[in-house]
Amino acid sequence: MPKVLVIDDSALMRKRLSQMLQARHWQVETARNGAQALEMVEACAPDVITLDINMPEMDGLTFLSHLMHRRPTPVVMVSSLTEAGALATFEALQLGAVDFVHKPDGTVSLDLHRVEDEICAKVAAAVRARLPQPGAARRAPPVPRVRRPAPVPTLAPLDGPERLVLVGASTGGPRALEDFVSALPGDFPAPVLICQHMPAAFTGPFANRLDQISALAVQEVTGPTALAPGHVYIGRGDADFVLLRRAGKLMATSVPIDARPWHPSIGRLVESALGLLSAERLIGVMLTGMGDDGTPEMTKLLRAGGRTVAQDEASSVVFGMPAALIAAGGAEAVLPPGRIPARLGVWLQRPQRKRGA
């Protein structure tokens, strides 16, 4: 029976989290702050931890930095839905947290039941996540690169961008996307569109964070946006991210979600792209995450003459989405995220994919 340590300074939150996890037959221990939790982890030996950020005596980030040095353990952050909460959550992911869930109503949430399934699914996935080794140094953020204007594309004329790169990510995605985006060169010739499963309050700060470490301009898409080479576009959270054509120009926009379980939906983005462009003009990139969002659509893209790449298992926090694409025969290449941009550069020089190329 998996053991979960719930860390939150609110007695009500500890009670509600404990009840929902115990209902799934997990053994639960609780701590009111990071200081108490540090005293418990050795004796308790939890399989996974849920962690609040703002706590007295020792906050969540301080606890997390100590934990990953002493006894690396999968951690799911339970964060308030604010810009400050988003920035702190990204710092937690940088320190080694596996994933996060936002509290619907802030610090003390009376509507926690609204995210019960999400919490339990992410806790279950975190048990199988890959973590840094004890004593591993914190990974330094990439050095910002000098931006250079992208060259005029040289492929056959087409209304809108010449080629598109479509990227999907979920659990573990923020760290993988930092590696991926920071490795894109300043003269990258195609627009890059990213679906990261994330709430709306987080995608704007996340786009800003990526913009600081990228040679390309990174922005969140909240409405119809014309696409251009040398730019990275992040789909707004709690919505879907699709392509459309207006006045002959290819654009991306944010639209209301459909019945699919994950949003922004990777599958819906790829599906919309295939409805407007030939597969030969599309490249799909599947990064770390749980589930199989985008697998059928990226497999269809590959079989229709496009190109696809999946993140390798060794670098994935959760290998679910890349593994699903590989198992379906939908991954042409398998690479760590920092090496994917170089492969994309090679592919973008070839207008069409040759079997076995």
N, C-alpha and C positions, 0 to 999 in steps of 0.2 A: 504494500500500500504506500503510494508516494506521500512524502511528508512536506508540508508547506509551512513556512514561517511568514506570518502576516505582520508587517511593521507599519504602524500608523499611530499618531498621537491622539486620534479620536477614538474613544471607547465604542461609540456607535459604529464607526467604520470597521473597527476590528471585529465587532460582533456580526455585522452584515456580511463581511467578507468570509469570516469563519463559517457562517451558516451555509452560504452558497457552495463553498468548497467541500464542507463535510457532507453536503447532500450528494456530492459526486464521489463519496467514499474516500476522500483524502484525509489524512491525519493532519491536524492543524495545531500549531503553536502560535502565540502572539507576543509582540513586544511593542512598547509604547514609544520608543525612539531608537535612534541608531546606537546609542551607548549601551542600552539594555540588550539590544540585539547582538552586538559584538560579543557580549558575555555569554550569550546563548548558543551561538552558531556551532561552536566546537562540540558542546554536549548534545545539542539538538540534532546536528548533522542534517539540515533540511535538504531535500532534493531540489527545491525551488523556493524563491522568496518573492513576495509582493511587497513593494516599497513605496512609501509616500516620500515626498521631497521636503516639504516644510514641516519640521519637527523641532521641539526644544532639545537642549543639551547636545544633541548631535543630529544634524540634518541628514537627509537621504544621500546627498552627493558625498559628504564626508564619510559616511558609513560605507558607501559603495567603493570608494577608493581604498579603504582599509580592507574590506572584504576581498576584493580582487587580488590584493597582495598576499593576504594570509590564507584564504580558503576560497578560491574561485567557485562560485555557485550561480546557477541561472537566476536572473532577477527580472521580474516584470514590474516596471514602474506604474504606479497608479497616480496620475497627475491631474491637476486642475486644468480646466479648459481656458487658459489665458495665454497671452503672448509670453509673459514671464515664465509661465509653466512650460510652454513649448521650448523656450531657450534652455531651461534647466533640464528638460527631458533629453534634448540633443546632447547636452553635456554628459548626462547619465549614459546614453548610448555610446558616447566616445569612451567612457570609463569602462564599459563592458556589459552594460545591461542588454538583455536580449530583445525586449520589446516593451511596449507601453500601452496602457488603456487610460482614456481620460475619464475623470469623474463628471457625470452629466451636469451637476450643479455646483461645481467648485470644490472647496476644501472638504466640506462635510456634505455628502450627497444623499438626499432622501430618496432619490430615484435610481439607486445603484442597480436595481433589478433590470433596468433598461440595457445594461451592458453585461449582464450576468453570463450569457452565452459566450460573449467575446472574452471576458476575463478567464472563464474556465478553459476555453479553447487555447488561449495563449499560455496559460499556466501549463497545460498538458504538453504543448509544443516545446515550451522552454525546458522541460525535463530532458529532452533529447538534443538540446542545442549544444553547439561547440563553443568552448570558452578558452580564453588565454590561460597559459600555464601559470602556476603560483610564482609570484615574484617577477612576472613579466613587466617590462617597462611600459608606461602608457605610450600609446602610439602618437607621435607628433603629427599635428595637422599638416597637410600638404602646403608647400610654399606657394603663395599666389604667383601666377604667371603674368607677364606683360601681354596685354591683348593686342592682337593684330587683326586688321580687317580680313575677312575671308575672301579668297579669290572668286572671280566669276566662274560658275560651274561650266564644265566643258562637255557635258553629256548632251544628248539630243534635246532640242527645244521642247518645253512643256510648260503649260500655264501653271504658274506656281513653282515651288521648289523642285529641283531635279530629282533628288533622292530623299528618303526619310528614314530615320532610325527610330524605332519604337521600342521603348524600354519598360519592363515591368518588374516591380519589386514589392516585397511585403516584409515579413519579419526579418530583421537584420539588414534591411534595405538601406537605411540611412548611411551606415558605415560603408556598405558596398558601393553605394552611389557616390560617396566622397572619393573613393579610390577610382571609380570609373570616370567621373566628371573631371577630376583633377588631372587625369592622364590624356584628356582630349586636347589636341594641339590647337593653337590659336587660329590656324588656317583650315580647320576642319570644314569640309565643303558641304555638309548637309545639316538641316535642322534636326535636333534631337528632342523627341517627345517622351516624357516620363510619367508613368502611372505608379505612384507609391501609395499603397494602402495607408491612409492617414486622415485624421479629421481636419475639417476646414481651418480651424484655428492654428494648425501646425504647418500647413503647406506653404503659407506665405513666409514665415520665419525660416522654414527649411530652404526655400528658394533663395532667400537672402544669404543664408549660410553657404550654400553651394556657390553662389555668385562671388563670394569672397575668395574662394579657392580655385576658381576656374579661369582659364584663358578665354573662355567664351562668356557671353552675357547670358545670365540665367534669370528667368522670370516665372512667376505664377500666372496661369491662365484662368481668368475669371469670366471672360466674355470673348466674343469673336476677335481673334488675333491673327493678323497676317504673319505667315512663317517666312523666315529668312535663314540662309546658311550662316553658320557662326553663332547660332543661338540655341539655348536649351530651354525647353518649355515644361513646366511642372503642372500637372493637372490639379485643379483645386480639390481639396478633400470634401467628403460628404456629397460628392457629385460625380458625374461621369465626364469623360474627356474624349471628344470625338472630332473628326475632321469633317469639313464641309467646303463647298465651293461657292464663292460669291463674286459676281462680276468677273468670272474667269479666273479668280485667284483662289488658291488653296489656303484654308484657314483652319485654326483649331479653336474650339470653344468648350465651355463648361455647360453641361445639360443636366436636368434632373435624373436621379438614379432610376434604374429599372429593377426588375425582380432578382437580379443576380446577387449573390451573397457578399461580394467584395467590391469596394469602391475607393478611388476611381477604378473602374473595371478595365483590366488589361485586355481581356477578350473583346470588349466593346470598342476600344480604340483600334485594335488590329482589324476588327470586322469593318469599321467605318473606313479605314485606309484601303482595304481591299475593294471596297465599293467604289472608290474614286480613282485608284491608281493600279496599274498592272503590278503583279507580285515582284517582277524583276526590279522595280524601283523601290522596294521596301526591304529593310533589314530589321529583324526582331531580336531583341536581347532579353533573356529571362534571367533575372537575378534571384538571390535567396528569398525564401518565403514559404509559408505553409499553405497547403492547398494545391489547386491546379488551375487557378485563374489564367486564362490565355492559352492553355495548352492546345485545345482543338484549333484555335484560330492561327497560332504560330505554326502548327503542323501543316495546316492548309496552305499557309504562306510559303513554306518551304517546298511543298509538293507542287505548287503552282509556278515555281521558278525563282522565288525570293531566297533570301539567306537568313539563317538564324544561328544564334550562339547562346549557350546556357552556361551559367556560372558553375565551376567545378565544385565537387563535394567538399574538398579539403578547406576551401575558403568560405563556404556557405555556413551561416549561423544555423539555418534550418534548410535542409536540402529538398524540401517538399516540391516546390514549383519547378526548379531546374530538373529534379529527378523525374517528375511527371512528363516534362517535355522530352527528355532523353528516352524514357520508356516508350513514349508514343512514336518514336522515330522522327521527332520534329526538331532535333538539334543537329545542325551541320558541324558545329565545333563546340568544344567544352573548354573553358578557360577561366582563370581568376579575373575579377573585374578590372584590375589595373592593367591587364594585358589585352583586354577586349578592344580598346580603341585602336591599337596598332593593326589588329585583324580587320577592323572596319575600314581603316584607311586603305588596305590592300583591296578589299572588296569594292570600295567606291571607285576604284580606278577601272573596274570591269563592268560595262553596262549590263551584261547578262551573266548568269551563273552557269557554269559548265558542270555537269555531273561529275563528282569526284574531285572538283577543283578546290 
